[in-house]
Amino acid sequence: MQSDCIFCKIIQKELPADFLFENENLVVFRDINPKAPVHQLIVPRQHLRSINDITISDGQILTEMIFTAQKMAVKLKIDRSGYKLLFNVEKGGGQVIFHLHLHLLGGWK
């Protein structure tokens, strides 16, 4: 855990968030600044700064993040209408919080 990381604080329940799913590796909660009718964040409990900082040994958590996004899309009934999965990487790529997270966006008509 990074003491100055907002997502680490959310994971530790030091900051509020409505967890839609959690297990020993991940948490899922709504983005507070949604860009779509459905906008959730899939966040590993382990602090990984960004896609640029992962190694081959982090492959399992990335796979779990994607499968969790797929399951959440089914749960929210956006799996058939379509959705986006997005990693923002570094400032130039739109990353604002430097804790790896996957955006699940959908729900457009």
N, C-alpha and C positions, 0 to 999 in steps of 0.2 A: 504494500500500500504506500502511496505517495501522500504525504501529509497535506500538500497543497492542491491535490487533484479533486475536482468536483465529483467525478464519477466514483472515485475511491470513497469519498465521503457518503455518497448515495448508497453504495454497496454496503458500507458499514452502518447504514441507517443513521448517520449523523446529520444528513440533509434529507428532506422528505421527497418521496417519489412513490407512485402507485405501481408496485410491481405486478405485472401481468403474468409473469412466469419467473421462476427461479429454481435453480438446482445448485449442485456443489461447484459448478464451473461458470455459470452464466446468470445474468439477470436480464429481464426485458421490462422496459417501461416506456411510457409515452414521451415523445420529444416535447419540451415546453414551448418550442417555437415551431409548430408543425408547418410543413410545406405541402401537405396533402391531407385529405380527409382521414386517412390512416397514416400515422407517422410514428413508428416505434423504433426504439434503439435496443439492439442486442449487444450486451456489454460483458466481456469476460471479467470474472472476479479478479483474476491476476492482472496486475498493472503492466500492460504492454503499451508503450508510448504511441506507436503508429505502425502502419504496414511496413514502413521503412526499417523498423526495429525487430521484425519477426525473423525467426530462423526456421529451418526445416523441422526442427523439433516442436515448433508451434503449430504444425499442420493439423493436429487433432482438434485444437480449440477452434481453428478456422472452419474446419468441417462441421463441428458441432454448432457453430454460429449460423452457418448456412442452413443446416437441417432444422434448427430452431426457428429460423425465419420462415422456412417452408411450412412448418407446423402451425406457426402463428397465422400465416396467410390462410390456411385451411380453417382455423378456429374463427377467424374474422370474416370468412366467406369472401375473400378477395382472390383466392387461388385461381379461380376460373376466369374472372374478369381481367386479371393481370395485376402485376405489382413490379416495383423496382427494388433492387438491392444495391446499396451504394456504400462504398468506403471513401471518405474524403481523406486525402493524404497530404499532410503538411499545410501550412498557411496558403500557399499558392493553389492548392487543391481544395480549399474550403474547410480544412480541419480547424476547428475552434477550440475544442477540448482535446488535449493531448493524452488520451487514454483510448486505445483501440476500441472502435465500435462500428457496428453495421446498421445502416438505416434500412428499415422496411417501410416503403412508401406505396400507397395504393388507395383504392376507394373512389377513384374518379369515375364519373358516369360517362 
